[in-house]
Amino acid sequence: MELNGVADLPEIRPGDDIAALVADRAALEPGDVLTVASTIVSKAEGRTADLEDYPVSGRAREIADRLESVAGEEKDPRFAQAIIEESSELLIDCPFLLAETRFGHICPNAGIDRSNVPDHDLLLLPERPTESAERIRSGLAERGIEDVAVIVTDTCGRPFRHGQTGVAIGWAGMPASRDWRGERDRDGHELGVTVQSVVDELAAAANLVTGEGAGGTPAVVVRDWDFGTHEGSDELFRSVEDDLVRQALRTWRADG
Amino acid sequence: MELNGVADLPEIRPGDDIAALVADRAALEPGDVLTVASTIVSKAEGRTADLEDYPVSGRAREIADRLESVAGEEKDPRFAQAIIEESSELLIDCPFLLAETRFGHICPNAGIDRSNVPDHDLLLLPERPTESAERIRSGLAERGIEDVAVIVTDTCGRPFRHGQTGVAIGWAGMPASRDWRGERDRDGHELGVTVQSVVDELAAAANLVTGEGAGGTPAVVVRDWDFGTHEGSDELFRSVEDDLVRQALRTWRADG
């Protein structure tokens, strides 16, 4: 398996065609996986916003006040309002905001970025990243580049472990997971591992190549990796019913 | 960045020298990262056990009974006992066991594997995986293979997202994380990403190559990846004080 950053992508602006920009700079081949950082997808889709776009609700003011009293530094209630509007649920509202985006991804601040955006205050995540991935994949196909899977990536932290890792938030041309259930080890025992989240592993691998900041390469080509003949699944984001940690957070919030 | 599985490793037995077995099969170079699945590290370290080694305590019986009444299938209280003995805390005890191992890793069943072990019932995780990684790294150095970082990996599920991914449980010759704090994006803004868990990303990437079961390659060589000149940190496992989700799980367990 080989990973290479796509060199010399320009600063992305609203309306830019990411498929075209990548196709001009990378010799993509059938079977490749192309990962694209959500930051450039959002920029191409014009998902920028300004704090003044978010008139502050009572709830946003309450959240900002509480964050301020805990953190001891000024928190902008309009930023809290933006997070509320981008979310379907706030899992944690103090001492930081952990939100489920409307498309099901759970991450701090609903993934809203306050760096990385030149002429505005905020960069929102793509509205439907799987559709974004499908559009890029179709754009490549229109240029004769067939059979390339596309993953839109984000980086975020996680419970239990320090640090952030690359994760997938949208994907096209491949399933999210590879299902090993029913397969056997060398000794004929059923495997302990059942469902492997390959889109997240590909996003994590790509993030090692992407880097951050001025020298970053927000698109990465993965070559010579094969999904294989396993069953696949497109479930990536757990529902509340299927996630004890979310249930515990609800109880804890209700108590607190 | 390039990843290649180490081909033709034999079935690993207690006392086997993993460094020697890998060195004979892969032309390692300075700067490479070698990932090794915890299963083979545990086998080499003789970390197998049998259910009869675990006389059942009252707590183990209680846990097994409760799991059985929820799952509707028989649960062996000796397995619960093994998990208790390998753990410093049970974060969830029903409907499955989520445990913190004595070295700080949080995973289902304290990472005890019931497949993958030919002549025994159980395969435990290495007792101190970072020391295991250091031993393999020293073993390579003794063979004249200098400057290879070593990561011992596990696969496990996580909150919020379906599926399992490769993660690091021990590492040597590199820091666990890369610190981007204080660095700037193209426009001079401070970066949103702060600490990147590179050992977990490398473990995830390697897991794409490793596969599972009969065709698996439990050791993978990562080439042409560079940690760079960033600050590093060796913190990987969060403490309770630093993890709201763990705090929420404690409250929830006390309630339940």
Interface residues (C-beta under 8 A of the other chain):
Chain A: M1 E2 L3 N4 E11 I92 P95 I106 D113 R114 S115 N116 V117 P118 T155 R158 P159 F160 R161 H162 G163 Q164 T165 G166 V167 A176 S177 W180 E183 R184 D185 R186 D187 H189 E190 L191 G192 V193 T194 V195 Q196 S197 V198 D200 E201 L202 A204 A205 N207 L208 V209 G211 E212 G213 A214 G216 W225 G228 S233 E235 L236 F237 R238 D242 D243 L244 V245 R246 Q247 A248 L249 T251 W252 D255
Chain B: M1 E2 L3 N4 E11 I92 P95 I106 D113 R114 S115 N116 V117 P118 T155 R158 P159 F160 R161 H162 G163 Q164 T165 G166 V167 A176 S177 W180 E183 R184 D185 R186 D187 H189 E190 L191 G192 V193 T194 V195 Q196 S197 V198 D200 E201 L202 A204 A205 N207 L208 V209 G211 E212 G213 A214 G216 W225 G228 S233 E235 L236 F237 R238 D242 D243 L244 V245 R246 Q247 A248 L249 T251 W252 D255
